[in-house]
Amino acid sequence: MSQGGNTDNNGSLRDIWIGIGATFLIYIASFFVLLPLLNIFGLFIGLAGHIVAIVLSFQKGRKRLGQGLLIGLGLTILLVAACFGIVIYSLG
């Protein structure tokens, strides 16, 4: 066990932040590129691409990158739930 703290054989803290940033870029790209082309299905393709990125990062042994992508997925789910709640509350 190393005394370094934030690094180990599976990656570093930087990989977690790269995963969170990749999440942001996946959804921005699906919103601005795929949404005009495929209507609402562009967002579902962004979600599918995000899940594929998570699976591939864990298969290639980049656990920290996969963890960052999972954190990004959790933040995305929370953001969507909050926006859905605001829309439903404003209708009633």
MOWO-V516792 format. One record per backbone hydrogen bond with DSSP energy under -0.5 kcal/mol. NH is the residue of the N-H (numbers start at 0). CO is the residue of the C=O. E is the energy in kcal/mol with one decimal. If there is no record, write none. Layout:
# MOWO-V516792
<<NH	CO	E> <NH	CO	E>>
This chain:
# MOWO-V516792
<<5	3	-1.1> <7	10	-1.6> <10	7	-1.1> <12	5	-0.7> <14	11	-0.7> <15	11	-0.9> <16	12	-1.6> <17	13	-2.2> <18	14	-2.1> <19	15	-2.0> <20	16	-2.4> <21	17	-2.5> <22	18	-1.9> <23	19	-1.8> <24	20	-2.4> <25	21	-2.5> <26	22	-2.1> <27	23	-2.2> <28	24	-2.6> <29	25	-2.2> <30	26	-1.8> <31	27	-2.7> <32	28	-2.4> <33	28	-1.0> <34	29	-1.4> <36	32	-0.7> <37	33	-3.2> <38	34	-1.3> <40	37	-1.4> <41	38	-1.2> <42	39	-1.1> <43	39	-0.8> <44	40	-1.7> <45	41	-1.6> <46	42	-1.9> <47	43	-2.3> <48	44	-2.5> <49	45	-1.9> <50	46	-2.2> <51	47	-2.3> <52	48	-2.1> <53	49	-2.0> <54	50	-2.3> <55	51	-2.7> <56	52	-2.0> <57	53	-1.9> <58	54	-2.2> <59	55	-2.0> <60	57	-0.9> <61	56	-2.2> <62	60	-1.3> <63	9	-1.3> <65	61	-2.1> <66	62	-2.5> <67	63	-2.2> <68	64	-2.2> <69	65	-2.2> <70	66	-2.4> <71	67	-2.2> <72	68	-2.1> <73	69	-2.3> <74	70	-2.4> <75	71	-2.2> <76	72	-2.4> <77	73	-2.2> <78	74	-2.3> <79	75	-2.5> <80	76	-2.4> <81	77	-2.3> <82	78	-2.3> <83	79	-2.5> <84	80	-2.3> <85	81	-2.2> <86	82	-2.3> <87	83	-2.6> <88	84	-2.4> <89	85	-2.0> <90	86	-1.2> <91	87	-1.1>>
